Amino acid sequence: MVDEASYKVLDEIASVEVGAQDKPLEDVVIETVEVAD
């Protein structure tokens, strides 16, 4: 189940600046994860 908050996270990850080979210039870290049953 994907909600608006999930899409917001995806948009933020997709918008980071990248360098060679599409590698982010700064590390992208997901600090928490929620799993719904």
C-alpha distance matrix in Angstrom:
0.0 3.8 6.6 10.3 11.2 9.2 11.1 14.2 14.3 14.1 16.8 18.9 18.9 19.8 22.6 24.6 28.0 28.7 32.0 33.3 31.1 28.1 28.1 27.2 30.4 28.9 26.5 22.9 21.6 18.3 19.7 17.0 13.6 11.6 10.0 8.3 9.7
3.8 0.0 3.8 7.0 8.1 6.0 7.4 10.5 11.0 10.8 13.2 15.4 15.8 16.5 19.1 21.3 24.8 25.7 29.1 30.7 28.6 25.4 25.6 24.4 27.5 26.2 24.1 20.4 19.6 16.4 18.2 15.9 13.1 11.8 11.3 10.5 12.8
6.6 3.8 0.0 3.8 5.5 5.4 6.6 8.9 10.3 11.0 12.7 14.7 15.9 16.8 18.8 21.1 24.7 26.2 29.8 31.8 30.1 26.6 26.7 25.0 27.9 26.3 24.6 20.8 20.0 16.9 18.3 16.0 13.8 12.3 12.7 11.7 14.5
10.3 7.0 3.8 0.0 3.8 5.4 5.2 6.3 8.9 10.0 10.5 12.5 14.5 15.2 16.5 19.1 22.7 24.6 28.3 30.6 29.3 25.7 25.8 23.8 26.3 24.9 23.6 19.9 19.5 16.8 18.2 16.6 15.1 14.2 15.5 14.9 17.9
11.2 8.1 5.5 3.8 0.0 3.8 5.4 5.0 6.4 8.8 9.9 10.7 12.6 14.3 15.5 17.4 21.2 23.1 26.8 29.3 28.1 24.5 24.1 21.8 24.2 22.3 20.8 17.1 16.4 13.5 14.6 13.0 12.0 11.6 13.6 13.8 17.2
9.2 6.0 5.4 5.4 3.8 0.0 3.8 5.4 5.2 6.4 8.7 10.0 10.9 12.4 14.4 16.3 20.0 21.4 25.0 27.0 25.5 22.1 21.8 19.9 22.7 21.0 19.2 15.5 14.8 11.9 13.7 12.2 10.5 10.6 11.9 12.6 15.9
11.1 7.4 6.6 5.2 5.4 3.8 0.0 3.8 5.4 5.0 6.1 8.6 9.9 10.3 12.2 14.8 18.3 19.8 23.5 25.6 24.2 20.6 20.9 19.1 21.9 20.8 19.5 15.9 16.1 13.9 16.2 15.3 14.0 14.3 15.5 16.1 19.1
14.2 10.5 8.9 6.3 5.0 5.4 3.8 0.0 3.8 5.4 5.1 6.2 8.7 9.8 10.6 13.0 16.6 18.8 22.5 25.1 24.2 20.4 20.4 18.0 20.2 18.9 18.0 14.5 14.8 12.9 14.9 14.5 14.1 14.9 16.9 17.8 21.2
14.3 11.0 10.3 8.9 6.4 5.2 5.4 3.8 0.0 3.8 5.4 5.1 6.3 8.6 10.0 11.4 15.1 16.9 20.5 22.9 22.0 18.4 17.8 15.4 17.8 16.1 14.8 11.1 11.1 9.2 11.5 11.5 11.3 12.9 15.1 16.7 20.2
14.1 10.8 11.0 10.0 8.8 6.4 5.0 5.4 3.8 0.0 3.8 5.5 5.2 6.1 8.6 10.5 14.0 15.2 18.8 20.9 19.5 15.9 15.9 14.2 17.1 16.1 14.9 11.3 12.2 10.8 13.9 14.0 13.3 14.8 16.4 17.9 21.0
16.8 13.2 12.7 10.5 9.9 8.7 6.1 5.1 5.4 3.8 0.0 3.8 5.5 5.0 6.1 9.0 12.4 14.3 18.0 20.5 19.6 15.8 16.2 14.1 16.6 16.0 15.7 12.5 14.0 13.3 16.1 16.7 16.4 18.0 19.8 21.1 24.3
18.9 15.4 14.7 12.5 10.7 10.0 8.6 6.2 5.1 5.5 3.8 0.0 3.8 5.5 5.2 6.8 10.5 12.8 16.6 19.4 19.0 15.3 14.9 12.1 14.1 13.0 12.8 9.7 11.4 11.2 13.8 15.0 15.6 17.7 20.0 21.8 25.2
18.9 15.8 15.9 14.5 12.6 10.9 9.9 8.7 6.3 5.2 5.5 3.8 0.0 3.8 5.5 5.8 9.3 10.7 14.3 16.7 16.0 12.3 11.7 9.3 12.0 11.1 10.3 7.1 9.2 9.5 12.8 14.3 14.8 17.3 19.3 21.6 24.8
19.8 16.5 16.8 15.2 14.3 12.4 10.3 9.8 8.6 6.1 5.0 5.5 3.8 0.0 3.8 5.8 8.6 9.6 13.2 15.5 14.5 10.7 11.4 9.7 12.6 12.7 12.7 10.1 12.7 13.1 16.5 17.9 17.9 20.2 21.8 23.7 26.7
22.6 19.1 18.8 16.5 15.5 14.4 12.2 10.6 10.0 8.6 6.1 5.2 5.5 3.8 0.0 3.8 6.5 8.9 12.6 15.5 15.5 11.6 12.2 9.7 11.6 11.9 12.8 10.9 13.8 14.7 17.7 19.4 20.0 22.3 24.4 26.3 29.5
24.6 21.3 21.1 19.1 17.4 16.3 14.8 13.0 11.4 10.5 9.0 6.8 5.8 5.8 3.8 0.0 3.8 6.4 10.0 13.2 13.7 10.1 9.6 6.5 7.9 8.1 9.5 8.3 11.7 13.5 16.3 18.7 19.8 22.7 24.9 27.2 30.5
28.0 24.8 24.7 22.7 21.2 20.0 18.3 16.6 15.1 14.0 12.4 10.5 9.3 8.6 6.5 3.8 0.0 3.8 7.0 10.6 11.8 8.7 8.5 5.8 6.1 7.9 10.4 10.5 14.2 16.6 19.4 22.0 23.3 26.2 28.4 30.8 34.0
28.7 25.7 26.2 24.6 23.1 21.4 19.8 18.8 16.9 15.2 14.3 12.8 10.7 9.6 8.9 6.4 3.8 0.0 3.8 6.9 8.1 5.2 5.2 4.1 5.2 8.2 10.2 10.8 14.6 17.2 20.3 23.0 24.0 27.1 28.9 31.5 34.5
32.0 29.1 29.8 28.3 26.8 25.0 23.5 22.5 20.5 18.8 18.0 16.6 14.3 13.2 12.6 10.0 7.0 3.8 0.0 3.8 6.4 5.5 5.5 6.1 5.9 9.6 11.8 13.4 17.1 20.0 22.9 25.8 26.9 30.2 31.9 34.7 37.5
33.3 30.7 31.8 30.6 29.3 27.0 25.6 25.1 22.9 20.9 20.5 19.4 16.7 15.5 15.5 13.2 10.6 6.9 3.8 0.0 3.8 5.4 6.0 8.5 8.8 12.3 13.8 15.5 19.0 21.9 25.0 27.8 28.6 31.8 33.2 36.0 38.6
31.1 28.6 30.1 29.3 28.1 25.5 24.2 24.2 22.0 19.5 19.6 19.0 16.0 14.5 15.5 13.7 11.8 8.1 6.4 3.8 0.0 3.9 5.5 9.0 10.7 13.6 14.3 15.4 18.6 21.0 24.4 26.8 27.1 30.3 31.3 34.0 36.3
28.1 25.4 26.6 25.7 24.5 22.1 20.6 20.4 18.4 15.9 15.8 15.3 12.3 10.7 11.6 10.1 8.7 5.2 5.5 5.4 3.9 0.0 3.8 6.4 8.9 11.6 12.3 12.7 16.1 18.3 21.8 24.1 24.4 27.4 28.6 31.2 33.8
28.1 25.6 26.7 25.8 24.1 21.8 20.9 20.4 17.8 15.9 16.2 14.9 11.7 11.4 12.2 9.6 8.5 5.2 5.5 6.0 5.5 3.8 0.0 3.8 6.4 8.6 8.9 10.0 13.3 16.0 19.2 21.9 22.6 25.9 27.4 30.3 32.9
27.2 24.4 25.0 23.8 21.8 19.9 19.1 18.0 15.4 14.2 14.1 12.1 9.3 9.7 9.7 6.5 5.8 4.1 6.1 8.5 9.0 6.4 3.8 0.0 3.8 5.3 6.3 7.3 11.0 13.9 16.8 19.7 20.9 24.2 26.1 29.0 32.0
30.4 27.5 27.9 26.3 24.2 22.7 21.9 20.2 17.8 17.1 16.6 14.1 12.0 12.6 11.6 7.9 6.1 5.2 5.9 8.8 10.7 8.9 6.4 3.8 0.0 3.8 6.8 9.1 12.6 15.9 18.3 21.5 23.2 26.7 28.9 31.9 34.9
28.9 26.2 26.3 24.9 22.3 21.0 20.8 18.9 16.1 16.1 16.0 13.0 11.1 12.7 11.9 8.1 7.9 8.2 9.6 12.3 13.6 11.6 8.6 5.3 3.8 0.0 3.8 6.4 9.5 13.0 15.0 18.4 20.5 24.0 26.5 29.6 32.7
26.5 24.1 24.6 23.6 20.8 19.2 19.5 18.0 14.8 14.9 15.7 12.8 10.3 12.7 12.8 9.5 10.4 10.2 11.8 13.8 14.3 12.3 8.9 6.3 6.8 3.8 0.0 3.8 6.2 9.9 12.0 15.4 17.4 21.0 23.3 26.6 29.6
22.9 20.4 20.8 19.9 17.1 15.5 15.9 14.5 11.1 11.3 12.5 9.7 7.1 10.1 10.9 8.3 10.5 10.8 13.4 15.5 15.4 12.7 10.0 7.3 9.1 6.4 3.8 0.0 3.8 6.8 9.6 12.6 14.2 17.7 20.1 23.2 26.3
21.6 19.6 20.0 19.5 16.4 14.8 16.1 14.8 11.1 12.2 14.0 11.4 9.2 12.7 13.8 11.7 14.2 14.6 17.1 19.0 18.6 16.1 13.3 11.0 12.6 9.5 6.2 3.8 0.0 3.8 6.0 9.2 11.2 14.9 17.4 20.7 23.8
18.3 16.4 16.9 16.8 13.5 11.9 13.9 12.9 9.2 10.8 13.3 11.2 9.5 13.1 14.7 13.5 16.6 17.2 20.0 21.9 21.0 18.3 16.0 13.9 15.9 13.0 9.9 6.8 3.8 0.0 3.8 5.9 7.5 11.1 13.7 16.9 20.1
19.7 18.2 18.3 18.2 14.6 13.7 16.2 14.9 11.5 13.9 16.1 13.8 12.8 16.5 17.7 16.3 19.4 20.3 22.9 25.0 24.4 21.8 19.2 16.8 18.3 15.0 12.0 9.6 6.0 3.8 0.0 3.8 7.1 10.5 13.6 16.9 20.1
17.0 15.9 16.0 16.6 13.0 12.2 15.3 14.5 11.5 14.0 16.7 15.0 14.3 17.9 19.4 18.7 22.0 23.0 25.8 27.8 26.8 24.1 21.9 19.7 21.5 18.4 15.4 12.6 9.2 5.9 3.8 0.0 3.8 6.9 10.1 13.3 16.6
13.6 13.1 13.8 15.1 12.0 10.5 14.0 14.1 11.3 13.3 16.4 15.6 14.8 17.9 20.0 19.8 23.3 24.0 26.9 28.6 27.1 24.4 22.6 20.9 23.2 20.5 17.4 14.2 11.2 7.5 7.1 3.8 0.0 3.8 6.6 9.9 13.1
11.6 11.8 12.3 14.2 11.6 10.6 14.3 14.9 12.9 14.8 18.0 17.7 17.3 20.2 22.3 22.7 26.2 27.1 30.2 31.8 30.3 27.4 25.9 24.2 26.7 24.0 21.0 17.7 14.9 11.1 10.5 6.9 3.8 0.0 3.8 6.5 9.9
10.0 11.3 12.7 15.5 13.6 11.9 15.5 16.9 15.1 16.4 19.8 20.0 19.3 21.8 24.4 24.9 28.4 28.9 31.9 33.2 31.3 28.6 27.4 26.1 28.9 26.5 23.3 20.1 17.4 13.7 13.6 10.1 6.6 3.8 0.0 3.8 6.5
8.3 10.5 11.7 14.9 13.8 12.6 16.1 17.8 16.7 17.9 21.1 21.8 21.6 23.7 26.3 27.2 30.8 31.5 34.7 36.0 34.0 31.2 30.3 29.0 31.9 29.6 26.6 23.2 20.7 16.9 16.9 13.3 9.9 6.5 3.8 0.0 3.8
9.7 12.8 14.5 17.9 17.2 15.9 19.1 21.2 20.2 21.0 24.3 25.2 24.8 26.7 29.5 30.5 34.0 34.5 37.5 38.6 36.3 33.8 32.9 32.0 34.9 32.7 29.6 26.3 23.8 20.1 20.1 16.6 13.1 9.9 6.5 3.8 0.0
